[in-house]
Structure formats: structure tokens, C-alpha cells
Amino acid sequence: MSQYHGSACKICRRESKKLFLKGDRCHSPKCSFERKGYPPGMQGRRRRSKVSEYGLQLREKQKIRYAYGLGERQFHRFFTEAQRKKGVTGEILLQLLESRLDNVIYRMGFANSRRQARQLVRHRHFLVNDRIVDIPSYCLRPDDVIRVKERSKKLAAVHDAMQKVREGKTVPFLSLDKAKMEGVFLERPNRADIPFDVNEQLVVELYSR
């Protein structure tokens, strides 16, 4: 499946869950999910029929895929890698996705959304362990240091995002120094530390069919 280029707000409405795909707009009264809490399309307001087991599994997969901005093939590669590792496949999948550079930049508050974080990474605004990395899907390892490139510290997009971050208010597996505009990926997160309300086990069941 090719990358989705349609309305991000329609995704949230279709999945019946706010996925925070548009940054600040998702926190404002303009949020389409808040104004139109029903699925998009002409039949959106009609009462939904009972969803099948397969439908529930598919919806959970789509929530994860859209939230992290992945194409179908890319998501499948992450799932295959999670299967190869020892442990609970669903939790490992989320750990791998949370380890992506674009996600960590978003979690640290250097960007208002993962979509914006991907753009900033591609434009070479960030260093990982003092080396420029321009691959959004780059998987970080424990103790990797992420910092804004010196010439990019005055970038309006980064400053706007950082103004909304309170010192120390990051997820437990990250640390952030706002003054230096840098952070550390401390460790692979536990499931309880990932702020994403999704049932990843349904995704495992979907791929086990």
C-alpha cells in the first residue's frame, strides 16, 4: 500500500481515536475529531453494525500504522523483526517503533507531530552521537544522544515545539535538557511507559491468521 496523502483528520475519525497527527490542531477547538465525532463519508452518522473479529484486529493495526506514519510494507518489516526477537511480540513491536528517530524527536518535544519530526530529520537538523542522521526510521540504541544541530537551534519550528514542553515532562525512557536542546534515549521502553492506548495483541492475532 502506498503512503497515505489524504486528510489526517479523517484517519482519526475513521479509527474512532485521536492519533495526534496534526500537532497543535489536535489540541485546539478546530480539531475535526472533536467537532465531528463520527466516521467520514455519507454514511458516517449512521449507526455502525457489529464489527467482526477480523475488523477489530485490522483497526488496531491501522491505528498503529497511521500513528507512527508507516506504509504497509514498512510496518510488516517491523512486525517481522519483532517476531524474531525473544519476548512478547506485540510489546517488542511497540518498543521498536518507539525507538525510531522521528518518534523520539516528537516525544522529546523537538517537533509538534511525528510528521513534522520526519521532515526535520530529512532536512538534516539533528545529530545522533554527534553525527548527522537524516533517516527518520533510524532505530536508536540505549544511551544514544540526540541533539539539535547548532545551526538549526534558531529554527522556528523547533522553538515553537519546545516552548510547549515543560522541563522533565518526557516519557520515562527519555531524558531532555531544554537549555542544550538535546536528549538521551535511555533504554527500550516497557509497555507501561508507552503512552499509546492500543491493543497490540490484536495485531499479533491478525498476522497469525
Long-range contacts (C-beta under 8 A, 24 or more apart in sequence): 1-71, 1-72, 1-73, 2-71, 3-71, 4-66, 7-32, 7-40, 8-115, 9-33, 10-40, 11-66, 13-37, 13-38, 13-39, 13-40, 13-44, 14-39, 14-40, 15-59, 15-62, 15-63, 15-66, 17-63, 17-197, 19-63, 19-66, 19-67, 20-67, 20-113, 21-66, 21-67, 21-113, 21-114, 21-115, 22-113, 22-115, 23-111, 23-112, 23-113, 23-115, 23-116, 23-161, 24-112, 54-206, 54-209, 56-202, 57-202, 57-203, 57-205, 57-206, 58-206, 60-198, 60-199, 60-200, 60-202, 60-203, 60-206, 61-202, 61-203, 61-206, 63-198, 64-93, 64-94, 64-97, 64-196, 64-198, 64-200, 64-203, 67-114, 67-196, 67-198, 68-97, 68-100, 68-103, 68-114, 69-102, 69-114, 69-115, 69-118, 70-97, 74-137, 79-203, 79-207, 89-204, 90-200, 90-201, 90-203, 90-204, 91-191, 91-200, 93-200, 93-203, 94-189, 94-191, 94-194, 94-196, 94-200, 95-188, 95-189, 95-194, 96-139, 98-173, 98-188, 98-189, 98-194, 99-139, 99-140, 99-141, 99-185, 99-188, 100-136, 100-137, 100-138, 100-139, 100-140, 101-126, 101-128, 101-133, 101-135, 101-136, 101-137, 101-138, 101-139, 101-140, 101-146, 102-136, 102-137, 104-140, 104-146, 104-174, 104-183, 104-185, 105-146, 107-170, 107-171, 107-174, 108-146, 108-165, 108-170, 108-174, 108-176, 108-183, 109-161, 109-162, 109-164, 109-165, 109-170, 109-176, 110-148, 110-158, 110-161, 110-162, 110-181, 111-157, 111-158, 111-161, 112-157, 112-160, 112-161, 112-164, 116-157, 116-161, 120-155, 120-157, 120-158, 124-149, 125-149, 125-152, 125-155, 125-158, 126-152, 140-185, 141-185, 142-185, 142-186, 142-187, 142-188, 143-184, 143-185, 143-186, 144-184, 144-185, 145-182, 145-183, 145-184, 145-185, 146-182, 146-183, 146-184, 146-185, 147-180, 147-181, 147-182, 147-183, 148-181, 148-182, 153-181, 171-195
